[in-house]
Amino acid sequence: MENLADYKEIVEVIKDSGGDLFKRCFQCGLCDTVCPWNRVRDFSMRGIVRQATFGMTDIESEDIWRCTTCGRCPQQCPRDVRQIESGVALRRIATEYGVFPTAVKPIRTISGSLIGEGNPLSEERKNRANWAEGLKVKTFAEEMEVLYFPGCYLSYDPRLKKVARATAEVLQAAEVDFGILGSKENCCGEAIRKTGDEELFTRLARENIKTFIDNGVKKILVSSPHCYHTFKSEYPEFMVNFEVVHIAEYIFDLIQEGRLELKDEFAKKVTYHDPCYLGRHNGIYDQPREVLQAAPGLELVEMPDHLERSLCCGGGGGRIWMETPKGERFSDLRLEQATEMKAEVLATACPYCIANFEDSKLSLDEDQALEIKDITEIVRDALKGSEAA
C-alpha cells in the first residue's frame, strides 16, 4: 500500500467511517444477485463488504469505484448493511490518501472545476444561465412561486440544454411564476460526495444554502433526481429544510390542478426508464407515468426491468465522470430492452440517464430508430403539436 499510512490507522478510519455496518453482513450474496454489474462482468459487493470488515488491503482496486449507488442491493439485504454508505466510506479513505485508479483519475479534474466554477464540466460560471436565452426567463425573486434549479448538465451540456428550455416553456405555458439564480448557483454536490470527497460536498452545499437563504428561496423545482435527493435528504444535515419538488411531480400537479392541458397528439409508442434516484431512492414511480399517459395518443409500454427493479443507466455514484469500457455499459442493455419493446421513444427524467442513453444510441443500427427524451420534452411537444416534435 505505497504512500498510505500505517495499516492500523486505515483500519481505524474504516471503523470511524461506519465499519460497524460491515459487521452486520451475513455474506448471503443477495447483493451480488441483483447488482447490475453482474450482467456485464464479475463483480462482488459482498466481497467489498468482506474486505472492509477485516481491513481494506487493496485500496487501489477499481472495484470500490464500480458501485453506481443504484440502490438495488439495500432493497434485498436482510441485515441492513447499507452497502452504499459502506462503499462511500471506503472511497473517502481513497480520496483522503489520493489513491485513484486510471479510470477514476478524471475526478481530480472534476474537483478542480467544481471548486473554480461550481460545475463539473469545466464551463464558466458566468454562462450558467445561457440556456435560457430568448425565453424571457426571470431572475428569481422572493415573492415568486418557485425557484427552478436546472442543475449543471441542463445548464451547460448542449443536448441537455434542450431539456431546460423545454421545462421553461412548459412552466410558462402553465403560467407558473418562477425564476432562476443562474451564476449564483453551484453544483448540488451529490455526485462528488458519492466519490468520497466530503469536504468539497460540504463546501458546495454551504454555498448553495447561503445563496438560497439570501435570496428568500423556500421552494425548489429540480430536473435532476440527484439534485432532488441531495436537497431533500442531505442538505437537512446542515439544519435547513427547503421544499423540494421534481419536475415530474410538479407537472403532474399542474395537470391535476387544470393549469396545464395537453391537447396535441403525441402518437408514439413510449417506454419509461425509472431513474434510480427518482424511483428506488425516493419512491417516485406513478407521477411520471401519469404525466406521459396524459399526452393524447401516447402508448406507454413497460420494459422487463421497471419500477423497483429498474435497470440502472450506470451514471450514479460519480460513474458519470468515469470511463466505462464498451461491453460493460448498463445503458447499452437498457436500449436493447427498449428496442425489444419496439418503442419509438425511451423517456426518462434524469440528465445522467439521458447522457448515457444518447451515448449508447450511437451504437444502434440505422434501422433501430429510437428517440431519447426527457418527460418535459414530451409534454412540451404535446403542448405545441407536431411542429415542436
Residue pairs with C-beta under 8 A, 6 or more apart in sequence:
1 7
1 10
1 57
1 59
1 60
3 97
3 98
3 99
4 10
4 59
4 97
4 99
5 97
7 55
10 55
10 56
10 59
10 93
11 55
13 93
13 96
14 22
14 52
14 55
14 56
14 89
14 90
14 93
17 89
17 90
17 92
17 93
18 82
18 85
18 86
18 89
19 52
19 53
19 89
21 81
21 82
21 85
21 86
22 49
22 52
22 53
22 81
22 86
23 53
24 79
24 80
24 81
25 46
25 49
25 50
25 53
25 79
25 81
26 78
26 79
27 46
27 49
27 50
28 46
28 78
29 46
30 73
30 76
30 77
30 78
31 45
31 46
31 49
31 73
31 76
31 77
31 81
31 83
32 38
32 43
32 44
32 45
32 46
33 76
34 72
34 73
34 75
34 76
35 43
35 45
35 72
35 73
36 68
36 70
36 72
36 311
36 312
36 314
36 330
36 333
37 43
37 66
37 328
39 330
39 333
40 327
40 328
40 329
40 330
40 333
41 328
43 63
43 66
44 63
45 67
45 73
45 83
45 87
47 63
48 63
48 64
48 67
48 83
48 86
48 87
48 90
49 81
49 83
49 86
51 57
51 58
52 86
52 89
52 90
56 64
56 90
56 93
59 90
59 93
59 94
59 97
59 99
60 94
60 99
60 101
61 101
62 101
62 103
62 104
64 87
64 90
64 91
64 94
65 91
65 101
65 103
65 104
65 195
65 318
65 319
65 322
66 319
67 83
67 84
67 87
67 317
68 276
68 312
68 314
68 315
68 316
68 317
68 319
68 330
69 84
69 87
69 88
69 194
69 276
69 316
69 317
70 276
70 280
70 312
70 316
70 317
71 84
71 276
71 280
71 281
72 280
72 309
72 312
73 83
74 80
74 81
74 82
74 83
74 84
75 280
75 308
77 83
84 317
87 317
88 193
88 194
88 196
90 196
91 194
91 195
91 196
92 196
92 197
92 198
93 196
94 100
94 196
95 195
95 196
95 197
96 196
100 107
100 108
103 322
103 323
103 324
104 195
104 322
106 321
106 322
106 323
107 192
107 195
107 197
107 318
107 321
107 322
109 122
110 120
110 192
110 321
111 192
111 197
111 200
113 119
113 120
113 121
113 122
113 123
114 120
114 186
114 187
114 189
114 192
114 200
114 204
115 200
115 203
117 123
117 124
117 125
118 125
118 128
118 185
118 186
118 187
118 204
118 207
119 125
119 128
119 152
119 155
119 156
119 186
119 187
120 152
120 187
120 191
120 192
120 321
121 152
121 153
121 156
121 157
123 155
123 156
125 183
126 183
127 156
127 183
128 155
128 156
128 182
128 183
128 185
129 137
129 155
129 180
129 182
129 183
130 155
131 150
131 154
131 155
131 156
131 161
131 164
131 165
132 164
132 165
132 168
132 180
135 165
135 168
135 169
135 172
136 172
137 148
137 168
137 178
137 179
137 180
138 144
138 178
138 179
138 180
139 179
139 180
139 181
139 182
140 147
140 148
140 178
140 179
140 180
140 181
140 215
140 217
141 179
141 215
141 216
142 215
142 216
142 217
144 177
144 178
144 179
145 176
145 177
145 178
145 219
146 176
146 177
146 178
146 219
146 220
146 221
146 245
146 250
147 178
147 179
147 180
147 181
147 212
147 215
147 217
147 219
147 220
147 221
148 167
148 168
148 171
148 178
148 179
148 180
148 221
149 180
149 181
149 185
149 188
149 220
149 221
149 222
149 223
149 227
149 231
150 164
150 167
150 180
150 222
150 223
151 187
151 188
151 222
151 223
151 224
151 226
151 227
151 351
152 187
153 160
153 224
153 351
153 352
153 355
154 160
154 161
154 163
154 164
154 167
154 223
154 224
154 351
155 161
155 164
155 185
157 351
157 355
159 354
159 355
159 358
160 351
160 354
160 355
162 377
163 223
163 351
163 354
163 374
163 376
163 377
164 223
166 374
166 376
166 377
166 379
166 380
167 223
167 247
167 376
169 380
169 383
169 384
170 251
170 260
170 376
170 379
170 380
170 383
171 178
173 260
173 383
174 254
174 259
174 260
175 259
176 254
176 259
178 221
181 211
181 215
184 211
184 215
185 208
185 211
186 204
186 207
186 208
186 211
187 204
188 204
188 205
188 208
188 224
188 226
188 227
188 230
188 231
189 200
189 201
189 204
189 205
189 208
189 230
190 201
190 226
190 227
190 229
190 230
190 234
191 226
191 316
191 317
191 318
191 320
191 321
192 200
192 201
192 204
192 318
193 200
193 201
193 230
193 234
194 316
194 317
194 318
195 317
195 318
195 321
205 230
205 234
205 235
205 238
206 238
208 235
209 235
209 238
209 240
211 217
212 220
212 240
212 242
213 240
217 242
218 242
218 243
219 242
219 243
219 244
219 245
220 231
220 242
220 243
220 244
220 245
221 245
221 246
221 247
221 250
222 228
222 231
222 244
222 245
222 246
222 247
223 246
223 247
223 349
223 351
223 374
223 376
224 350
224 351
224 352
225 246
225 275
225 276
225 277
225 278
225 281
225 282
225 284
225 349
225 350
226 277
226 316
226 350
226 352
228 244
228 245
228 246
228 277
228 278
228 282
229 277
229 281
229 282
231 242
231 244
232 244
232 282
233 282
235 241
235 242
246 278
246 282
246 284
246 349
247 349
247 375
247 376
248 278
248 284
248 287
248 288
248 291
248 349
248 375
249 284
249 287
251 260
251 291
251 375
251 376
251 379
252 287
252 288
252 290
252 291
254 260
255 261
255 262
255 290
255 291
255 294
260 379
260 383
262 294
262 295
262 296
262 379
262 382
262 383
263 296
263 382
263 383
264 296
264 381
264 382
264 383
264 384
264 385
264 386
265 295
265 296
265 297
265 382
265 385
265 386
266 295
266 296
266 297
266 298
266 378
266 381
266 382
266 389
267 296
267 297
267 298
268 297
268 298
268 299
268 344
268 345
268 371
269 299
269 301
269 341
269 342
269 343
269 344
269 345
270 292
270 298
270 299
270 300
270 301
270 343
270 344
270 345
270 346
270 347
270 378
271 300
271 301
271 302
271 303
271 337
271 338
271 341
271 343
271 345
271 346
271 347
272 288
272 289
272 292
272 300
272 302
272 306
272 347
272 348
273 303
273 306
273 310
273 311
273 313
273 334
273 338
273 346
273 347
273 348
273 353
273 357
274 280
274 285
274 288
274 306
274 307
274 310
274 348
275 310
275 313
275 348
275 349
275 350
275 352
275 353
276 310
276 312
276 313
276 316
277 316
277 350
278 284
278 288
278 349
278 350
279 285
279 307
279 308
279 310
280 308
280 310
285 307
285 308
288 347
288 349
288 375
289 300
291 375
291 379
292 298
292 300
292 347
292 375
292 378
293 300
294 382
295 378
295 379
295 382
296 382
298 378
298 382
301 341
301 342
301 343
302 341
303 311
303 334
303 337
303 338
303 341
304 337
305 311
305 337
311 330
311 333
311 334
311 337
312 330
313 330
313 331
313 334
313 348
313 350
313 352
313 353
313 356
313 357
314 324
314 329
314 330
314 331
314 356
315 331
315 350
315 352
315 353
315 355
315 356
316 352
320 352
320 355
320 356
326 332
326 363
329 356
329 359
329 360
330 356
331 353
331 356
331 357
331 359
331 360
332 360
332 363
334 346
334 357
334 360
335 346
335 357
335 360
335 361
335 364
335 370
338 346
338 370
339 364
339 368
339 370
343 370
344 369
344 370
344 371
345 370
345 371
345 372
345 373
345 378
346 357
346 370
346 371
346 372
346 373
347 373
347 374
347 375
347 378
348 354
348 357
348 372
348 373
348 374
348 375
349 374
349 375
354 372
354 374
357 372
358 372
361 370
361 372
364 370
380 388
381 388
381 389
